[in-house]
Amino acid sequence: MAIQHIFDDASRVMTVVSFVCFLGILAWTFVLRREQDFAATAAIPFDDDVEDDYV
């Protein structure tokens, strides 16, 4: 019976931790509005200034 109580508590804690992590990701992407960083990162594949070492 005691082990079941421990697993129930652990499940509740992990649910709360996961939800807080999800809210943190939402805040980082939408609330902080780091559009300049995202735009610079999104443009990396199209950057022609980088020399290819594989050619």
mmCIF entry with sequence, helices, sheets and N, C-alpha, C, O atoms, coordinates in Angstrom:
data_MODEL
# 
_entry.id   MODEL 
# 
_entity.id                         1 
_entity.type                       polymer 
_entity.pdbx_number_of_molecules   1 
# 
_entity_poly.entity_id                      1 
_entity_poly.type                           'polypeptide(L)' 
_entity_poly.nstd_linkage                   no 
_entity_poly.nstd_monomer                   no 
_entity_poly.pdbx_seq_one_letter_code       MAIQHIFDDASRVMTVVSFVCFLGILAWTFVLRREQDFAATAAIPFDDDVEDDYV 
_entity_poly.pdbx_seq_one_letter_code_can   MAIQHIFDDASRVMTVVSFVCFLGILAWTFVLRREQDFAATAAIPFDDDVEDDYV 
_entity_poly.pdbx_strand_id                 A 
# 
loop_
_entity_poly_seq.entity_id 
_entity_poly_seq.num 
_entity_poly_seq.mon_id 
_entity_poly_seq.hetero 
1 1  MET n 
1 2  ALA n 
1 3  ILE n 
1 4  GLN n 
1 5  HIS n 
1 6  ILE n 
1 7  PHE n 
1 8  ASP n 
1 9  ASP n 
1 10 ALA n 
1 11 SER n 
1 12 ARG n 
1 13 VAL n 
1 14 MET n 
1 15 THR n 
1 16 VAL n 
1 17 VAL n 
1 18 SER n 
1 19 PHE n 
1 20 VAL n 
1 21 CYS n 
1 22 PHE n 
1 23 LEU n 
1 24 GLY n 
1 25 ILE n 
1 26 LEU n 
1 27 ALA n 
1 28 TRP n 
1 29 THR n 
1 30 PHE n 
1 31 VAL n 
1 32 LEU n 
1 33 ARG n 
1 34 ARG n 
1 35 GLU n 
1 36 GLN n 
1 37 ASP n 
1 38 PHE n 
1 39 ALA n 
1 40 ALA n 
1 41 THR n 
1 42 ALA n 
1 43 ALA n 
1 44 ILE n 
1 45 PRO n 
1 46 PHE n 
1 47 ASP n 
1 48 ASP n 
1 49 ASP n 
1 50 VAL n 
1 51 GLU n 
1 52 ASP n 
1 53 ASP n 
1 54 TYR n 
1 55 VAL n 
# 
_struct_asym.id          A 
_struct_asym.entity_id   1 
# 
loop_
_struct_conf.conf_type_id 
_struct_conf.id 
_struct_conf.pdbx_PDB_helix_id 
_struct_conf.beg_label_comp_id 
_struct_conf.beg_label_asym_id 
_struct_conf.beg_label_seq_id 
_struct_conf.pdbx_beg_PDB_ins_code 
_struct_conf.end_label_comp_id 
_struct_conf.end_label_asym_id 
_struct_conf.end_label_seq_id 
_struct_conf.pdbx_end_PDB_ins_code 
_struct_conf.beg_auth_comp_id 
_struct_conf.beg_auth_asym_id 
_struct_conf.beg_auth_seq_id 
_struct_conf.end_auth_comp_id 
_struct_conf.end_auth_asym_id 
_struct_conf.end_auth_seq_id 
_struct_conf.pdbx_PDB_helix_class 
_struct_conf.details 
_struct_conf.pdbx_PDB_helix_length 
HELX_P HELX_P1 AA1 ALA A 2  ? LEU A 26 ? ALA A 2  LEU A 26 1 ? 25 
HELX_P HELX_P2 AA2 ALA A 27 ? VAL A 31 ? ALA A 27 VAL A 31 3 ? 5  
HELX_P HELX_P3 AA3 GLU A 35 ? ALA A 42 ? GLU A 35 ALA A 42 1 ? 8  
HELX_P HELX_P4 AA4 ILE A 44 ? PHE A 46 ? ILE A 44 PHE A 46 5 ? 3  
# 
_struct_conf_type.id          HELX_P 
_struct_conf_type.criteria    ? 
_struct_conf_type.reference   ? 
# 
loop_
_atom_site.group_PDB 
_atom_site.id 
_atom_site.type_symbol 
_atom_site.label_atom_id 
_atom_site.label_alt_id 
_atom_site.label_comp_id 
_atom_site.label_asym_id 
_atom_site.label_entity_id 
_atom_site.label_seq_id 
_atom_site.pdbx_PDB_ins_code 
_atom_site.Cartn_x 
_atom_site.Cartn_y 
_atom_site.Cartn_z 
_atom_site.occupancy 
_atom_site.B_iso_or_equiv 
_atom_site.pdbx_formal_charge 
_atom_site.auth_seq_id 
_atom_site.auth_comp_id 
_atom_site.auth_asym_id 
_atom_site.auth_atom_id 
_atom_site.pdbx_PDB_model_num 
ATOM 1   N N  . MET A 1 1  ? 0.824  -1.203 0.000   1.00 0.00 ? 1  MET A N  1 
ATOM 2   C CA . MET A 1 1  ? 0.000  0.000  0.000   1.00 0.00 ? 1  MET A CA 1 
ATOM 3   C C  . MET A 1 1  ? 0.862  1.259  0.000   1.00 0.00 ? 1  MET A C  1 
ATOM 4   O O  . MET A 1 1  ? 0.520  2.249  -0.646  1.00 0.00 ? 1  MET A O  1 
ATOM 5   N N  . ALA A 1 2  ? 1.975  1.222  0.720   1.00 0.00 ? 2  ALA A N  1 
ATOM 6   C CA . ALA A 1 2  ? 2.833  2.401  0.812   1.00 0.00 ? 2  ALA A CA 1 
ATOM 7   C C  . ALA A 1 2  ? 3.497  2.703  -0.519  1.00 0.00 ? 2  ALA A C  1 
ATOM 8   O O  . ALA A 1 2  ? 3.665  3.870  -0.871  1.00 0.00 ? 2  ALA A O  1 
ATOM 9   N N  . ILE A 1 3  ? 3.881  1.666  -1.271  1.00 0.00 ? 3  ILE A N  1 
ATOM 10  C CA . ILE A 1 3  ? 4.538  1.891  -2.557  1.00 0.00 ? 3  ILE A CA 1 
ATOM 11  C C  . ILE A 1 3  ? 3.577  2.538  -3.551  1.00 0.00 ? 3  ILE A C  1 
ATOM 12  O O  . ILE A 1 3  ? 3.982  3.367  -4.366  1.00 0.00 ? 3  ILE A O  1 
ATOM 13  N N  . GLN A 1 4  ? 2.316  2.157  -3.479  1.00 0.00 ? 4  GLN A N  1 
ATOM 14  C CA . GLN A 1 4  ? 1.313  2.764  -4.365  1.00 0.00 ? 4  GLN A CA 1 
ATOM 15  C C  . GLN A 1 4  ? 1.149  4.242  -4.043  1.00 0.00 ? 4  GLN A C  1 
ATOM 16  O O  . GLN A 1 4  ? 0.963  5.050  -4.953  1.00 0.00 ? 4  GLN A O  1 
ATOM 17  N N  . HIS A 1 5  ? 1.213  4.605  -2.792  1.00 0.00 ? 5  HIS A N  1 
ATOM 18  C CA . HIS A 1 5  ? 1.114  6.003  -2.375  1.00 0.00 ? 5  HIS A CA 1 
ATOM 19  C C  . HIS A 1 5  ? 2.307  6.804  -2.896  1.00 0.00 ? 5  HIS A C  1 
ATOM 20  O O  . HIS A 1 5  ? 2.152  7.950  -3.316  1.00 0.00 ? 5  HIS A O  1 
ATOM 21  N N  . ILE A 1 6  ? 3.494  6.199  -2.868  1.00 0.00 ? 6  ILE A N  1 
ATOM 22  C CA . ILE A 1 6  ? 4.695  6.870  -3.379  1.00 0.00 ? 6  ILE A CA 1 
ATOM 23  C C  . ILE A 1 6  ? 4.567  7.108  -4.878  1.00 0.00 ? 6  ILE A C  1 
ATOM 24  O O  . ILE A 1 6  ? 4.882  8.196  -5.361  1.00 0.00 ? 6  ILE A O  1 
ATOM 25  N N  . PHE A 1 7  ? 4.108  6.098  -5.622  1.00 0.00 ? 7  PHE A N  1 
ATOM 26  C CA . PHE A 1 7  ? 3.944  6.248  -7.061  1.00 0.00 ? 7  PHE A CA 1 
ATOM 27  C C  . PHE A 1 7  ? 2.881  7.290  -7.405  1.00 0.00 ? 7  PHE A C  1 
ATOM 28  O O  . PHE A 1 7  ? 3.042  8.027  -8.377  1.00 0.00 ? 7  PHE A O  1 
ATOM 29  N N  . ASP A 1 8  ? 1.815  7.364  -6.641  1.00 0.00 ? 8  ASP A N  1 
ATOM 30  C CA . ASP A 1 8  ? 0.787  8.377  -6.862  1.00 0.00 ? 8  ASP A CA 1 
ATOM 31  C C  . ASP A 1 8  ? 1.346  9.778  -6.643  1.00 0.00 ? 8  ASP A C  1 
ATOM 32  O O  . ASP A 1 8  ? 1.077  10.689 -7.427  1.00 0.00 ? 8  ASP A O  1 
ATOM 33  N N  . ASP A 1 9  ? 2.120  9.947  -5.583  1.00 0.00 ? 9  ASP A N  1 
ATOM 34  C CA . ASP A 1 9  ? 2.725  11.253 -5.310  1.00 0.00 ? 9  ASP A CA 1 
ATOM 35  C C  . ASP A 1 9  ? 3.722  11.642 -6.403  1.00 0.00 ? 9  ASP A C  1 
ATOM 36  O O  . ASP A 1 9  ? 3.757  12.793 -6.838  1.00 0.00 ? 9  ASP A O  1 
ATOM 37  N N  . ALA A 1 10 ? 4.530  10.679 -6.842  1.00 0.00 ? 10 ALA A N  1 
ATOM 38  C CA . ALA A 1 10 ? 5.507  10.951 -7.897  1.00 0.00 ? 10 ALA A CA 1 
ATOM 39  C C  . ALA A 1 10 ? 4.810  11.333 -9.193  1.00 0.00 ? 10 ALA A C  1 
ATOM 40  O O  . ALA A 1 10 ? 5.285  12.207 -9.918  1.00 0.00 ? 10 ALA A O  1 
ATOM 41  N N  . SER A 1 11 ? 3.702  10.696 -9.486  1.00 0.00 ? 11 SER A N  1 
ATOM 42  C CA . SER A 1 11 ? 2.944  11.016 -10.693 1.00 0.00 ? 11 SER A CA 1 
ATOM 43  C C  . SER A 1 11 ? 2.396  12.442 -10.632 1.00 0.00 ? 11 SER A C  1 
ATOM 44  O O  . SER A 1 11 ? 2.424  13.163 -11.629 1.00 0.00 ? 11 SER A O  1 
ATOM 45  N N  . ARG A 1 12 ? 1.912  12.835 -9.494  1.00 0.00 ? 12 ARG A N  1 
ATOM 46  C CA . ARG A 1 12 ? 1.395  14.205 -9.337  1.00 0.00 ? 12 ARG A CA 1 
ATOM 47  C C  . ARG A 1 12 ? 2.513  15.236 -9.490  1.00 0.00 ? 12 ARG A C  1 
ATOM 48  O O  . ARG A 1 12 ? 2.342  16.265 -10.144 1.00 0.00 ? 12 ARG A O  1 
ATOM 49  N N  . VAL A 1 13 ? 3.649  14.944 -8.881  1.00 0.00 ? 13 VAL A N  1 
ATOM 50  C CA . VAL A 1 13 ? 4.772  15.875 -8.957  1.00 0.00 ? 13 VAL A CA 1 
ATOM 51  C C  . VAL A 1 13 ? 5.251  16.013 -10.401 1.00 0.00 ? 13 VAL A C  1 
ATOM 52  O O  . VAL A 1 13 ? 5.506  17.128 -10.855 1.00 0.00 ? 13 VAL A O  1 
ATOM 53  N N  . MET A 1 14 ? 5.376  14.920 -11.122 1.00 0.00 ? 14 MET A N  1 
ATOM 54  C CA . MET A 1 14 ? 5.827  14.975 -12.506 1.00 0.00 ? 14 MET A CA 1 
ATOM 55  C C  . MET A 1 14 ? 4.824  15.686 -13.400 1.00 0.00 ? 14 MET A C  1 
ATOM 56  O O  . MET A 1 14 ? 5.220  16.353 -14.356 1.00 0.00 ? 14 MET A O  1 
ATOM 57  N N  . THR A 1 15 ? 3.537  15.559 -13.110 1.00 0.00 ? 15 THR A N  1 
ATOM 58  C CA . THR A 1 15 ? 2.535  16.288 -13.869 1.00 0.00 ? 15 THR A CA 1 
ATOM 59  C C  . THR A 1 15 ? 2.705  17.791 -13.678 1.00 0.00 ? 15 THR A C  1 
ATOM 60  O O  . THR A 1 15 ? 2.644  18.551 -14.645 1.00 0.00 ? 15 THR A O  1 
ATOM 61  N N  . VAL A 1 16 ? 2.917  18.218 -12.451 1.00 0.00 ? 16 VAL A N  1 
ATOM 62  C CA . VAL A 1 16 ? 3.110  19.643 -12.167 1.00 0.00 ? 16 VAL A CA 1 
ATOM 63  C C  . VAL A 1 16 ? 4.402  20.144 -12.808 1.00 0.00 ? 16 VAL A C  1 
ATOM 64  O O  . VAL A 1 16 ? 4.418  21.226 -13.395 1.00 0.00 ? 16 VAL A O  1 
ATOM 65  N N  . VAL A 1 17 ? 5.482  19.375 -12.703 1.00 0.00 ? 17 VAL A N  1 
ATOM 66  C CA . VAL A 1 17 ? 6.761  19.775 -13.300 1.00 0.00 ? 17 VAL A CA 1 
ATOM 67  C C  . VAL A 1 17 ? 6.633  19.889 -14.818 1.00 0.00 ? 17 VAL A C  1 
ATOM 68  O O  . VAL A 1 17 ? 7.146  20.839 -15.408 1.00 0.00 ? 17 VAL A O  1 
ATOM 69  N N  . SER A 1 18 ? 5.969  18.949 -15.444 1.00 0.00 ? 18 SER A N  1 
ATOM 70  C CA . SER A 1 18 ? 5.776  18.987 -16.894 1.00 0.00 ? 18 SER A CA 1 
ATOM 71  C C  . SER A 1 18 ? 4.947  20.188 -17.315 1.00 0.00 ? 18 SER A C  1 
ATOM 72  O O  . SER A 1 18 ? 5.249  20.822 -18.326 1.00 0.00 ? 18 SER A O  1 
ATOM 73  N N  . PHE A 1 19 ? 3.915  20.508 -16.563 1.00 0.00 ? 19 PHE A N  1 
ATOM 74  C CA . PHE A 1 19 ? 3.070  21.652 -16.886 1.00 0.00 ? 19 PHE A CA 1 
ATOM 75  C C  . PHE A 1 19 ? 3.838  22.964 -16.731 1.00 0.00 ? 19 PHE A C  1 
ATOM 76  O O  . PHE A 1 19 ? 3.697  23.866 -17.556 1.00 0.00 ? 19 PHE A O  1 
ATOM 77  N N  . VAL A 1 20 ? 4.641  23.072 -15.690 1.00 0.00 ? 20 VAL A N  1 
ATOM 78  C CA . VAL A 1 20 ? 5.450  24.274 -15.489 1.00 0.00 ? 20 VAL A CA 1 
ATOM 79  C C  . VAL A 1 20 ? 6.473  24.413 -16.614 1.00 0.00 ? 20 VAL A C  1 
ATOM 80  O O  . VAL A 1 20 ? 6.720  25.522 -17.087 1.00 0.00 ? 20 VAL A O  1 
ATOM 81  N N  . CYS A 1 21 ? 7.062  23.320 -17.042 1.00 0.00 ? 21 CYS A N  1 
ATOM 82  C CA . CYS A 1 21 ? 7.997  23.347 -18.167 1.00 0.00 ? 21 CYS A CA 1 
ATOM 83  C C  . CYS A 1 21 ? 7.296  23.801 -19.447 1.00 0.00 ? 21 CYS A C  1 
ATOM 84  O O  . CYS A 1 21 ? 7.840  24.607 -20.202 1.00 0.00 ? 21 CYS A O  1 
ATOM 85  N N  . PHE A 1 22 ? 6.110  23.292 -19.686 1.00 0.00 ? 22 PHE A N  1 
ATOM 86  C CA . PHE A 1 22 ? 5.318  23.704 -20.845 1.00 0.00 ? 22 PHE A CA 1 
ATOM 87  C C  . PHE A 1 22 ? 5.024  25.196 -20.806 1.00 0.00 ? 22 PHE A C  1 
ATOM 88  O O  . PHE A 1 22 ? 5.159  25.881 -21.819 1.00 0.00 ? 22 PHE A O  1 
ATOM 89  N N  . LEU A 1 23 ? 4.626  25.701 -19.653 1.00 0.00 ? 23 LEU A N  1 
ATOM 90  C CA . LEU A 1 23 ? 4.361  27.132 -19.532 1.00 0.00 ? 23 LEU A CA 1 
ATOM 91  C C  . LEU A 1 23 ? 5.631  27.956 -19.742 1.00 0.00 ? 23 LEU A C  1 
ATOM 92  O O  . LEU A 1 23 ? 5.575  29.046 -20.312 1.00 0.00 ? 23 LEU A O  1 
ATOM 93  N N  . GLY A 1 24 ? 6.758  27.450 -19.293 1.00 0.00 ? 24 GLY A N  1 
ATOM 94  C CA . GLY A 1 24 ? 8.025  28.137 -19.517 1.00 0.00 ? 24 GLY A CA 1 
ATOM 95  C C  . GLY A 1 24 ? 8.375  28.217 -20.992 1.00 0.00 ? 24 GLY A C  1 
ATOM 96  O O  . GLY A 1 24 ? 8.865  29.245 -21.459 1.00 0.00 ? 24 GLY A O  1 
ATOM 97  N N  . ILE A 1 25 ? 8.131  27.145 -21.729 1.00 0.00 ? 25 ILE A N  1 
ATOM 98  C CA . ILE A 1 25 ? 8.389  27.154 -23.170 1.00 0.00 ? 25 ILE A CA 1 
ATOM 99  C C  . ILE A 1 25 ? 7.467  28.149 -23.868 1.00 0.00 ? 25 ILE A C  1 
ATOM 100 O O  . ILE A 1 25 ? 7.906  28.882 -24.754 1.00 0.00 ? 25 ILE A O  1 
ATOM 101 N N  . LEU A 1 26 ? 6.211  28.182 -23.480 1.00 0.00 ? 26 LEU A N  1 
ATOM 102 C CA . LEU A 1 26 ? 5.285  29.150 -24.060 1.00 0.00 ? 26 LEU A CA 1 
ATOM 103 C C  . LEU A 1 26 ? 5.723  30.582 -23.780 1.00 0.00 ? 26 LEU A C  1 
ATOM 104 O O  . LEU A 1 26 ? 5.680  31.435 -24.666 1.00 0.00 ? 26 LEU A O  1 
ATOM 105 N N  . ALA A 1 27 ? 6.142  30.841 -22.552 1.00 0.00 ? 27 ALA A N  1 
ATOM 106 C CA . ALA A 1 27 ? 6.589  32.183 -22.194 1.00 0.00 ? 27 ALA A CA 1 
ATOM 107 C C  . ALA A 1 27 ? 7.830  32.550 -22.989 1.00 0.00 ? 27 ALA A C  1 
ATOM 108 O O  . ALA A 1 27 ? 7.953  33.688 -23.442 1.00 0.00 ? 27 ALA A O  1 
ATOM 109 N N  . TRP A 1 28 ? 8.744  31.619 -23.167 1.00 0.00 ? 28 TRP A N  1 
ATOM 110 C CA . TRP A 1 28 ? 9.979  31.897 -23.887 1.00 0.00 ? 28 TRP A CA 1 
ATOM 111 C C  . TRP A 1 28 ? 9.707  32.214 -25.350 1.00 0.00 ? 28 TRP A C  1 
ATOM 112 O O  . TRP A 1 28 ? 10.362 33.086 -25.919 1.00 0.00 ? 28 TRP A O  1 
ATOM 113 N N  . THR A 1 29 ? 8.753  31.524 -25.971 1.00 0.00 ? 29 THR A N  1 
ATOM 114 C CA . THR A 1 29 ? 8.512  31.724 -27.393 1.00 0.00 ? 29 THR A CA 1 
ATOM 115 C C  . THR A 1 29 ? 7.552  32.868 -27.687 1.00 0.00 ? 29 THR A C  1 
ATOM 116 O O  . THR A 1 29 ? 7.787  33.636 -28.620 1.00 0.00 ? 29 THR A O  1 
ATOM 117 N N  . PHE A 1 30 ? 6.490  33.000 -26.927 1.00 0.00 ? 30 PHE A N  1 
ATOM 118 C CA . PHE A 1 30 ? 5.458  33.966 -27.280 1.00 0.00 ? 30 PHE A CA 1 
ATOM 119 C C  . PHE A 1 30 ? 5.516  35.255 -26.472 1.00 0.00 ? 30 PHE A C  1 
ATOM 120 O O  . PHE A 1 30 ? 5.298  36.331 -27.028 1.00 0.00 ? 30 PHE A O  1 
ATOM 121 N N  . VAL A 1 31 ? 5.793  35.178 -25.218 1.00 0.00 ? 31 VAL A N  1 
ATOM 122 C CA . VAL A 1 31 ? 5.748  36.363 -24.370 1.00 0.00 ? 31 VAL A CA 1 
ATOM 123 C C  . VAL A 1 31 ? 7.002  37.207 -24.542 1.00 0.00 ? 31 VAL A C  1 
ATOM 124 O O  . VAL A 1 31 ? 6.919  38.433 -24.605 1.00 0.00 ? 31 VAL A O  1 
ATOM 125 N N  . LEU A 1 32 ? 8.163  36.565 -24.618 1.00 0.00 ? 32 LEU A N  1 
ATOM 126 C CA . LEU A 1 32 ? 9.405  37.316 -24.712 1.00 0.00 ? 32 LEU A CA 1 
ATOM 127 C C  . LEU A 1 32 ? 9.634  37.911 -26.097 1.00 0.00 ? 32 LEU A C  1 
ATOM 128 O O  . LEU A 1 32 ? 10.396 38.869 -26.234 1.00 0.00 ? 32 LEU A O  1 
ATOM 129 N N  . ARG A 1 33 ? 9.001  37.374 -27.108 1.00 0.00 ? 33 ARG A N  1 
ATOM 130 C CA . ARG A 1 33 ? 9.055  37.898 -28.477 1.00 0.00 ? 33 ARG A CA 1 
ATOM 131 C C  . ARG A 1 33 ? 10.485 38.139 -28.948 1.00 0.00 ? 33 ARG A C  1 
ATOM 132 O O  . ARG A 1 33 ? 10.871 39.271 -29.240 1.00 0.00 ? 33 ARG A O  1 
ATOM 133 N N  . ARG A 1 34 ? 11.245 37.092 -29.015 1.00 0.00 ? 34 ARG A N  1 
ATOM 134 C CA . ARG A 1 34 ? 12.629 37.187 -29.452 1.00 0.00 ? 34 ARG A CA 1 
ATOM 135 C C  . ARG A 1 34 ? 12.696 36.983 -30.959 1.00 0.00 ? 34 ARG A C  1 
ATOM 136 O O  . ARG A 1 34 ? 13.404 36.098 -31.440 1.00 0.00 ? 34 ARG A O  1 
ATOM 137 N N  . GLU A 1 35 ? 11.969 37.792 -31.693 1.00 0.00 ? 35 GLU A N  1 
ATOM 138 C CA . GLU A 1 35 ? 11.849 37.625 -33.136 1.00 0.00 ? 35 GLU A CA 1 
ATOM 139 C C  . GLU A 1 35 ? 13.178 37.804 -33.857 1.00 0.00 ? 35 GLU A C  1 
ATOM 140 O O  . GLU A 1 35 ? 13.419 37.126 -34.856 1.00 0.00 ? 35 GLU A O  1 
ATOM 141 N N  . GLN A 1 36 ? 14.036 38.681 -33.394 1.00 0.00 ? 36 GLN A N  1 
ATOM 142 C CA . GLN A 1 36 ? 15.326 38.891 -34.055 1.00 0.00 ? 36 GLN A CA 1 
ATOM 143 C C  . GLN A 1 36 ? 16.181 37.630 -33.970 1.00 0.00 ? 36 GLN A C  1 
ATOM 144 O O  . GLN A 1 36 ? 16.812 37.234 -34.950 1.00 0.00 ? 36 GLN A O  1 
ATOM 145 N N  . ASP A 1 37 ? 16.200 37.011 -32.816 1.00 0.00 ? 37 ASP A N  1 
ATOM 146 C CA . ASP A 1 37 ? 16.974 35.771 -32.669 1.00 0.00 ? 37 ASP A CA 1 
ATOM 147 C C  . ASP A 1 37 ? 16.404 34.662 -33.534 1.00 0.00 ? 37 ASP A C  1 
ATOM 148 O O  . ASP A 1 37 ? 17.152 33.916 -34.164 1.00 0.00 ? 37 ASP A O  1 
ATOM 149 N N  . PHE A 1 38 ? 15.080 34.550 -33.567 1.00 0.00 ? 38 PHE A N  1 
ATOM 150 C CA . PHE A 1 38 ? 14.448 33.514 -34.370 1.00 0.00 ? 38 PHE A CA 1 
ATOM 151 C C  . PHE A 1 38 ? 14.663 33.765 -35.854 1.00 0.00 ? 38 PHE A C  1 
ATOM 152 O O  . PHE A 1 38 ? 14.889 32.820 -36.610 1.00 0.00 ? 38 PHE A O  1 
ATOM 153 N N  . ALA A 1 39 ? 14.599 35.013 -36.281 1.00 0.00 ? 39 ALA A N  1 
ATOM 154 C CA . ALA A 1 39 ? 14.795 35.349 -37.694 1.00 0.00 ? 39 ALA A CA 1 
ATOM 155 C C  . ALA A 1 39 ? 16.229 35.042 -38.119 1.00 0.00 ? 39 ALA A C  1 
ATOM 156 O O  . ALA A 1 39 ? 16.453 34.516 -39.209 1.00 0.00 ? 39 ALA A O  1 
ATOM 157 N N  . ALA A 1 40 ? 17.188 35.362 -37.276 1.00 0.00 ? 40 ALA A N  1 
ATOM 158 C CA . ALA A 1 40 ? 18.586 35.077 -37.604 1.00 0.00 ? 40 ALA A CA 1 
ATOM 159 C C  . ALA A 1 40 ? 18.829 33.572 -37.677 1.00 0.00 ? 40 ALA A C  1 
ATOM 160 O O  . ALA A 1 40 ? 19.549 33.104 -38.559 1.00 0.00 ? 40 ALA A O  1 
ATOM 161 N N  . THR A 1 41 ? 18.245 32.828 -36.774 1.00 0.00 ? 41 THR A N  1 
ATOM 162 C CA . THR A 1 41 ? 18.413 31.380 -36.778 1.00 0.00 ? 41 THR A CA 1 
ATOM 163 C C  . THR A 1 41 ? 17.711 30.746 -37.973 1.00 0.00 ? 41 THR A C  1 
ATOM 164 O O  . THR A 1 41 ? 18.225 29.797 -38.563 1.00 0.00 ? 41 THR A O  1 
ATOM 165 N N  . ALA A 1 42 ? 16.555 31.260 -38.327 1.00 0.00 ? 42 ALA A N  1 
ATOM 166 C CA . ALA A 1 42 ? 15.808 30.710 -39.463 1.00 0.00 ? 42 ALA A CA 1 
ATOM 167 C C  . ALA A 1 42 ? 16.520 30.968 -40.778 1.00 0.00 ? 42 ALA A C  1 
ATOM 168 O O  . ALA A 1 42 ? 16.327 30.214 -41.732 1.00 0.00 ? 42 ALA A O  1 
ATOM 169 N N  . ALA A 1 43 ? 17.334 32.006 -40.859 1.00 0.00 ? 43 ALA A N  1 
ATOM 170 C CA . ALA A 1 43 ? 18.018 32.358 -42.108 1.00 0.00 ? 43 ALA A CA 1 
ATOM 171 C C  . ALA A 1 43 ? 19.322 31.590 -42.303 1.00 0.00 ? 43 ALA A C  1 
ATOM 172 O O  . ALA A 1 43 ? 19.924 31.689 -43.372 1.00 0.00 ? 43 ALA A O  1 
ATOM 173 N N  . ILE A 1 44 ? 19.773 30.839 -41.321 1.00 0.00 ? 44 ILE A N  1 
ATOM 174 C CA . ILE A 1 44 ? 21.047 30.125 -41.425 1.00 0.00 ? 44 ILE A CA 1 
ATOM 175 C C  . ILE A 1 44 ? 21.112 29.184 -42.636 1.00 0.00 ? 44 ILE A C  1 
ATOM 176 O O  . ILE A 1 44 ? 22.139 29.177 -43.314 1.00 0.00 ? 44 ILE A O  1 
ATOM 177 N N  . PRO A 1 45 ? 20.085 28.396 -42.946 1.00 0.00 ? 45 PRO A N  1 
ATOM 178 C CA . PRO A 1 45 ? 20.204 27.492 -44.103 1.00 0.00 ? 45 PRO A CA 1 
ATOM 179 C C  . PRO A 1 45 ? 20.331 28.223 -45.431 1.00 0.00 ? 45 PRO A C  1 
ATOM 180 O O  . PRO A 1 45 ? 20.816 27.639 -46.401 1.00 0.00 ? 45 PRO A O  1 
ATOM 181 N N  . PHE A 1 46 ? 19.918 29.461 -45.506 1.00 0.00 ? 46 PHE A N  1 
ATOM 182 C CA . PHE A 1 46 ? 19.937 30.209 -46.755 1.00 0.00 ? 46 PHE A CA 1 
ATOM 183 C C  . PHE A 1 46 ? 21.129 31.149 -46.864 1.00 0.00 ? 46 PHE A C  1 
ATOM 184 O O  . PHE A 1 46 ? 21.219 31.921 -47.818 1.00 0.00 ? 46 PHE A O  1 
ATOM 185 N N  . ASP A 1 47 ? 22.039 31.095 -45.907 1.00 0.00 ? 47 ASP A N  1 
ATOM 186 C CA . ASP A 1 47 ? 23.191 31.978 -45.886 1.00 0.00 ? 47 ASP A CA 1 
ATOM 187 C C  . ASP A 1 47 ? 24.232 31.467 -46.883 1.00 0.00 ? 47 ASP A C  1 
ATOM 188 O O  . ASP A 1 47 ? 24.746 30.358 -46.733 1.00 0.00 ? 47 ASP A O  1 
ATOM 189 N N  . ASP A 1 48 ? 24.540 32.270 -47.894 1.00 0.00 ? 48 ASP A N  1 
ATOM 190 C CA . ASP A 1 48 ? 25.497 31.871 -48.931 1.00 0.00 ? 48 ASP A CA 1 
ATOM 191 C C  . ASP A 1 48 ? 26.924 32.259 -48.591 1.00 0.00 ? 48 ASP A C  1 
ATOM 192 O O  . ASP A 1 48 ? 27.844 31.890 -49.320 1.00 0.00 ? 48 ASP A O  1 
ATOM 193 N N  . ASP A 1 49 ? 27.135 32.988 -47.515 1.00 0.00 ? 49 ASP A N  1 
ATOM 194 C CA . ASP A 1 49 ? 28.472 33.445 -47.172 1.00 0.00 ? 49 ASP A CA 1 
ATOM 195 C C  . ASP A 1 49 ? 29.339 32.351 -46.557 1.00 0.00 ? 49 ASP A C  1 
ATOM 196 O O  . ASP A 1 49 ? 30.559 32.499 -46.476 1.00 0.00 ? 49 ASP A O  1 
ATOM 197 N N  . VAL A 1 50 ? 28.735 31.282 -46.135 1.00 0.00 ? 50 VAL A N  1 
ATOM 198 C CA . VAL A 1 50 ? 29.484 30.195 -45.501 1.00 0.00 ? 50 VAL A CA 1 
ATOM 199 C C  . VAL A 1 50 ? 30.077 29.318 -46.576 1.00 0.00 ? 50 VAL A C  1 
ATOM 200 O O  . VAL A 1 50 ? 29.370 28.879 -47.484 1.00 0.00 ? 50 VAL A O  1 
ATOM 201 N N  . GLU A 1 51 ? 31.396 29.050 -46.484 1.00 0.00 ? 51 GLU A N  1 
ATOM 202 C CA . GLU A 1 51 ? 32.045 28.188 -47.460 1.00 0.00 ? 51 GLU A CA 1 
ATOM 203 C C  . GLU A 1 51 ? 31.803 26.737 -47.101 1.00 0.00 ? 51 GLU A C  1 
ATOM 204 O O  . GLU A 1 51 ? 31.870 26.358 -45.932 1.00 0.00 ? 51 GLU A O  1 
ATOM 205 N N  . ASP A 1 52 ? 31.523 25.934 -48.101 1.00 0.00 ? 52 ASP A N  1 
ATOM 206 C CA . ASP A 1 52 ? 31.299 24.515 -47.881 1.00 0.00 ? 52 ASP A CA 1 
ATOM 207 C C  . ASP A 1 52 ? 32.623 23.776 -47.917 1.00 0.00 ? 52 ASP A C  1 
ATOM 208 O O  . ASP A 1 52 ? 33.350 23.861 -48.906 1.00 0.00 ? 52 ASP A O  1 
ATOM 209 N N  . ASP A 1 53 ? 32.944 23.063 -46.872 1.00 0.00 ? 53 ASP A N  1 
ATOM 210 C CA . ASP A 1 53 ? 34.167 22.275 -46.829 1.00 0.00 ? 53 ASP A CA 1 
ATOM 211 C C  . ASP A 1 53 ? 34.006 20.917 -47.496 1.00 0.00 ? 53 ASP A C  1 
ATOM 212 O O  . ASP A 1 53 ? 34.990 20.204 -47.696 1.00 0.00 ? 53 ASP A O  1 
ATOM 213 N N  . TYR A 1 54 ? 32.781 20.553 -47.842 1.00 0.00 ? 54 TYR A N  1 
ATOM 214 C CA . TYR A 1 54 ? 32.518 19.236 -48.365 1.00 0.00 ? 54 TYR A CA 1 
ATOM 215 C C  . TYR A 1 54 ? 32.600 19.178 -49.879 1.00 0.00 ? 54 TYR A C  1 
ATOM 216 O O  . TYR A 1 54 ? 32.515 18.090 -50.449 1.00 0.00 ? 54 TYR A O  1 
ATOM 217 N N  . VAL A 1 55 ? 32.762 20.303 -50.547 1.00 0.00 ? 55 VAL A N  1 
ATOM 218 C CA . VAL A 1 55 ? 32.766 20.332 -52.014 1.00 0.00 ? 55 VAL A CA 1 
ATOM 219 C C  . VAL A 1 55 ? 34.143 20.056 -52.539 1.00 0.00 ? 55 VAL A C  1 
ATOM 220 O O  . VAL A 1 55 ? 34.350 20.038 -53.752 1.00 0.00 ? 55 VAL A O  1 
# 
